[in-house]
Amino acid sequence: MKILIVEDEQEMLNNMRQSLEQELYIVEAASNFKSATEKIGVYDYDCILLDIGLPDGDGLELLKYLKKQGKDDGVIIVSAKDSLDDRLKGLDLGADDYLPKPFHMAELNARIKAVLRRRNFDGNTLVEIGNVLIDTESRIIKIADEKIILNRKEYSILMYLIANKTRLVTKTALAEHVWGDHIDQTDSFDFIYSQIKNLRKKMDKATITVEAVYGVGYKLEVE
């Protein structure tokens, strides 16, 4: 899962990034309104952690920009401005949650998980598709009651495909989501092919398969 932190306080940003990377999220950051706008305009995120008190603009304007672009990224406002007006404005503009500073990283992580569950898996911690059962809290995966072990990238690929199970996922979208926005520096998708190959091998007993659409990307198929 891919998260964008929009935060101008460097120490806070570093603490949030470190904590979330330990939870195996792909984490990107923007320290001002301009860079946040650029990232949001180009990339998609599962969740955006948004400080509304930015040095060069109002973070709430980023929410308006998201809606104008027709994007549906999850948003948690993380701000020292714990006023009722700011909270109501943020929620009215489409934010999923509002977490006032200071906060414990454990609470932030719990709020992120809740947003991801609501948006991707109808609020469930257990995801069942075919004969595959996934506990999104513990990241335990079972196929026909047999536990399998996936590495971080394989797990991220699988969850992204499940969250988009009715859609064709392009190679570019998959690469950006799992590897981050620096992926545009490469001209080859061989690293995706390798991870997909390993994922298919580990899930050979599953009733779901990752099907390649030649020249375009991948789609999850359920038998």
C-alpha positions as CSV (number, residue, x, y, z in Angstrom):
1,M,0.0,0.0,0.0
2,K,1.3,3.4,-1.0
3,I,1.1,6.5,1.3
4,L,1.9,10.2,0.8
5,I,2.9,12.3,3.8
6,V,2.3,16.0,3.3
7,E,4.1,17.6,6.3
8,D,6.5,20.6,6.6
9,E,7.9,19.7,10.0
10,Q,10.9,17.6,9.1
11,E,11.2,15.8,12.4
12,M,7.5,14.9,12.3
13,L,7.8,13.8,8.7
14,N,10.8,11.6,9.4
15,N,9.1,10.0,12.4
16,M,6.0,9.2,10.4
17,R,7.9,7.9,7.5
18,Q,10.1,5.6,9.7
19,S,7.0,4.3,11.5
20,L,5.0,3.6,8.4
21,E,8.0,2.0,6.5
22,Q,8.3,-0.4,9.5
23,E,4.7,-1.4,8.7
24,L,5.8,-2.2,5.2
25,Y,4.1,0.7,3.4
26,I,5.6,2.4,0.4
27,V,6.0,6.0,1.7
28,E,6.5,9.2,-0.2
29,A,6.7,12.7,1.1
30,A,6.0,16.3,0.2
31,S,7.1,19.2,2.5
32,N,5.1,22.0,0.9
33,F,1.9,22.7,-1.1
34,K,3.7,22.9,-4.4
35,S,5.4,19.5,-4.3
36,A,2.3,17.9,-2.8
37,T,0.2,19.2,-5.7
38,E,2.7,17.9,-8.2
39,K,2.8,14.4,-6.7
40,I,-1.0,14.2,-6.3
41,G,-1.5,15.3,-9.9
42,V,0.8,12.5,-11.2
43,Y,0.5,9.6,-8.8
44,D,-2.3,7.7,-7.0
45,Y,-2.1,6.9,-3.3
46,D,-4.0,4.6,-1.0
47,C,-3.9,7.2,1.7
48,I,-2.6,10.8,2.0
49,L,-1.6,12.1,5.4
50,L,-2.3,15.8,5.1
51,D,-1.1,18.7,7.3
52,I,-3.3,21.7,6.5
53,G,-0.9,24.3,7.8
54,L,1.7,24.3,5.0
55,P,4.2,27.2,4.5
56,D,3.1,28.0,0.9
57,G,-0.6,27.2,0.9
58,D,-3.7,25.8,2.6
59,G,-3.7,22.0,2.8
60,L,-7.5,22.1,2.5
61,E,-7.0,23.4,-1.0
62,L,-5.3,20.1,-1.8
63,L,-8.5,18.3,-1.0
64,K,-10.4,20.5,-3.4
65,Y,-7.7,19.8,-6.0
66,L,-8.1,16.0,-5.4
67,K,-11.8,16.2,-6.1
68,K,-11.2,18.5,-9.2
69,Q,-8.9,15.8,-10.6
70,G,-11.5,13.1,-10.0
71,K,-9.2,11.2,-7.6
72,D,-10.4,9.0,-4.8
73,D,-7.3,8.7,-2.6
74,G,-8.0,8.2,1.0
75,V,-7.1,11.3,3.1
76,I,-6.4,11.7,6.8
77,I,-5.9,15.3,8.0
78,V,-3.0,15.4,10.5
79,S,-2.8,18.8,11.9
80,A,-2.1,20.9,15.0
81,K,-5.2,23.0,14.1
82,D,-7.7,21.0,16.2
83,S,-10.6,23.4,15.7
84,L,-14.1,22.3,15.0
85,D,-14.3,24.5,11.9
86,D,-11.2,23.0,10.4
87,R,-12.4,19.5,11.2
88,L,-15.8,20.1,9.6
89,K,-14.3,21.8,6.5
90,G,-11.9,18.9,6.0
91,L,-14.6,16.2,6.3
92,D,-17.0,18.2,4.1
93,L,-14.3,18.4,1.4
94,G,-13.9,14.6,1.4
95,A,-11.3,13.7,4.1
96,D,-11.8,10.3,5.6
97,D,-10.5,11.2,9.1
98,Y,-9.0,14.0,11.2
99,L,-6.2,13.3,13.7
100,P,-5.0,16.2,15.8
101,K,-1.3,16.6,16.8
102,P,0.3,15.4,18.9
103,F,-0.6,11.8,18.5
104,H,0.9,8.3,19.0
105,M,2.2,6.6,15.9
106,A,0.2,3.5,16.9
107,E,-3.0,5.5,16.6
108,L,-1.9,6.9,13.2
109,N,-1.3,3.4,12.0
110,A,-4.7,2.2,13.3
111,R,-6.4,5.1,11.5
112,I,-4.6,4.4,8.2
113,K,-5.6,0.7,8.4
114,A,-9.2,1.7,9.1
115,V,-9.3,3.9,6.0
116,L,-7.7,1.3,3.8
117,R,-10.2,-1.4,5.0
118,R,-13.2,0.9,4.3
119,R,-12.0,1.9,0.9
120,N,-10.6,-1.3,-0.4
121,F,-12.2,-4.2,1.5
122,D,-15.6,-2.9,2.8
123,G,-14.2,-2.5,6.3
124,N,-13.2,-6.1,6.7
125,T,-9.9,-7.2,8.3
126,L,-10.3,-10.6,6.7
127,V,-10.3,-10.7,2.9
128,E,-11.5,-13.9,1.2
129,I,-11.3,-14.4,-2.6
130,G,-11.6,-17.9,-4.1
131,N,-9.8,-20.3,-1.7
132,V,-7.4,-17.5,-0.5
133,L,-7.9,-16.0,2.9
134,I,-5.9,-12.9,3.9
135,D,-5.7,-11.3,7.3
136,T,-4.8,-7.7,6.5
137,E,-3.8,-7.0,10.1
138,S,-1.2,-9.7,10.5
139,R,-0.6,-10.1,6.7
140,I,-1.1,-13.9,7.1
141,I,-2.2,-15.5,3.9
142,K,-3.7,-19.0,3.6
143,I,-4.6,-21.0,0.5
144,A,-7.1,-23.8,1.4
145,D,-6.0,-23.4,5.0
146,E,-2.3,-23.7,4.2
147,K,-0.2,-20.7,5.1
148,I,2.1,-19.3,2.5
149,I,4.9,-16.7,2.9
150,L,5.1,-13.7,0.6
151,N,7.8,-11.1,0.6
152,R,6.9,-7.4,0.9
153,K,6.7,-6.8,-2.9
154,E,4.7,-9.9,-3.6
155,Y,2.2,-9.1,-0.9
156,S,1.8,-5.5,-2.1
157,I,1.2,-6.7,-5.7
158,L,-1.4,-9.2,-4.5
159,M,-3.3,-6.7,-2.4
160,Y,-3.2,-4.1,-5.1
161,L,-4.6,-6.6,-7.6
162,I,-7.3,-7.7,-5.2
163,A,-8.3,-4.1,-4.4
164,N,-8.6,-3.6,-8.2
165,K,-10.0,-7.1,-9.0
166,T,-12.5,-5.8,-11.5
167,R,-10.0,-3.7,-13.4
168,L,-7.1,-4.2,-15.7
169,V,-4.0,-2.9,-13.9
170,T,-1.3,-1.4,-16.2
171,K,2.3,-2.2,-15.6
172,T,3.1,1.4,-15.0
173,A,0.3,1.8,-12.3
174,L,1.5,-1.4,-10.6
175,A,5.1,-0.3,-10.7
176,E,4.4,3.1,-9.3
177,H,2.1,1.7,-6.6
178,V,4.5,-1.0,-5.3
179,W,7.9,0.6,-6.0
180,G,7.1,4.3,-5.6
181,D,7.4,7.4,-7.8
182,H,11.1,6.9,-8.6
183,I,10.0,4.2,-10.9
184,D,9.9,6.6,-13.8
185,Q,13.7,6.6,-13.7
186,T,13.8,3.1,-15.2
187,D,13.0,1.9,-18.7
188,S,12.4,-1.7,-18.0
189,F,9.7,-3.7,-16.2
190,D,11.7,-6.8,-15.7
191,F,11.5,-6.4,-11.9
192,I,7.7,-6.7,-12.1
193,Y,7.9,-9.8,-14.2
194,S,10.2,-11.4,-11.7
195,Q,7.9,-10.7,-8.7
196,I,4.8,-11.8,-10.6
197,K,6.6,-15.0,-11.6
198,N,7.4,-15.7,-7.9
199,L,3.9,-14.8,-6.8
200,R,2.3,-17.2,-9.3
201,K,4.7,-20.0,-8.2
202,K,3.8,-19.6,-4.5
203,M,0.1,-19.4,-5.3
204,D,0.0,-22.3,-7.6
205,K,-2.8,-24.0,-5.5
206,A,-5.0,-20.9,-5.4
207,T,-8.2,-20.6,-7.3
208,I,-7.2,-17.0,-8.2
209,T,-4.6,-16.3,-10.9
210,V,-2.6,-13.3,-12.1
211,E,-3.2,-13.1,-15.8
212,A,-1.0,-11.0,-18.1
213,V,-2.7,-8.9,-20.8
214,Y,0.1,-8.7,-23.3
215,G,1.6,-5.2,-23.7
216,V,-0.7,-3.7,-21.1
217,G,-0.6,-5.1,-17.6
218,Y,-2.3,-7.7,-15.3
219,K,-5.7,-8.7,-14.1
220,L,-6.8,-11.0,-11.3
221,E,-8.9,-13.9,-12.4
222,V,-11.1,-16.0,-10.1
223,E,-11.9,-19.6,-11.1
